[in-house]
Amino acid sequence: MSSSEVDHLDSEGIKEHHGEIIYDANGFIKKIYRKDSQLNRRIVDSYVGMWKEDKEDFSNKDDNIQKRRENAQTMTNAFYDIVTDFYEYGWGESFHFARGYKGDTFEQSIKRHEQYLAVKLGLNENQRALDVGCGVGGPLREIVRLSGAHITGLNNNGYQVERCKAYAKKLGLEDKSEYIKGDFTTMPRELYGKFDSAYAIEATVHSPKLEMVYGEVFRALKPGGLFATYEWVTTPNFDENNPEHKRIIHGIEVGAKYCIIQILHYIILQASFYIFEFKHRKVILSLL
Ligand SMILES: C[S@@+](CC[C@H](N)C(=O)[O-])C[C@H]1O[C@@H](n2cnc3c(N)ncnc32)[C@H](O)[C@@H]1O
């Protein structure tokens, strides 16, 4: 199996890799044992292979960045095929960070982070929203429950999409959500102009170039639609000529499969959003 085949595991491929256990909510140890070990090895090799040349070289040479951009899909899918069960077991149903306050439990901080987006977008039961890069759907389910909005989860990882569907069925959220396996840099046409709001939580950083995904989000929104995102970005304090800054950023890119962490507001302006709120780790955007 080549790396591009690994990138596009179809439903048979997903079952081959994960077994019927994909539909079980629990059973981490069983899930790990049931995986096809040879296929697992090929997926790990495919991911590690992407970083062979520049794992230690944090100068982030243009050629290496270009190669990672070209292979973004394969790299990201291989990464999530490997880590999803571990994330669910150790992190939960939401694969993002959150600001914690004194006395918070971990779960409280995660849920507040998600609810904040729903409130800022003003979502309600008459609206449709798009979750761009929805993981296994933890944020989506929380936002559906809070707002009553109908939410479409878009995700290019087939295994995670199957997990989303299994959770929706189990929790009776099938009429309030749908899940699409697709690439957010080339969204299915039927999504264009369909949504009152869209949000993305730590997902658009996987785009080879941020304008590719933000351009598609723009097209998916109705006129006047809102987009809110939490994203990994370098701030204006990032100094390209500071080796320590470069080492830290490159470490994040290697550890979390990002193509290159980019400077956000420049790219957003290219995609024609009007930014009306930009806070530390929080961005709320509207169409111009
Ligand atoms: C760090 S996870 C965050 C998931 C979710 N937003 C959450 O907070 O739980 C990033 C997600 O982006 C998805 N993703 C990455 N590249 C994608 C692409 N090109 N198209 C669609 N989804 C993508 C991954 O499969 C993964 O589900």
The ligand as an ORCA input file, in Angstrom:
! r2SCAN-3c Opt
* xyz 0 1
  C      -6.518     19.037     16.152
  S      -7.884     18.260     15.323
  C      -9.200     19.287     15.921
  C     -10.524     18.608     15.769
  C     -11.738     19.352     16.335
  N     -11.847     20.685     15.776
  C     -11.669     19.407     17.842
  O     -11.363     20.498     18.369
  O     -11.914     18.389     18.479
  C      -7.735     18.781     13.597
  C      -8.789     18.190     12.680
  O      -8.684     18.753     11.367
  C      -8.939     17.724     10.424
  N      -8.338     18.087      9.126
  C      -7.026     18.297      8.869
  N      -6.839     18.605      7.576
  C      -8.080     18.593      7.004
  C      -8.551     18.850      5.676
  N      -7.722     19.177      4.684
  N      -9.879     18.781      5.448
  C     -10.750     18.455      6.448
  N     -10.357     18.206      7.714
  C      -9.032     18.264      7.986
  C      -8.282     16.509     11.036
  O      -8.702     15.294     10.438
  C      -8.730     16.677     12.494
  O      -9.995     16.146     12.669
*
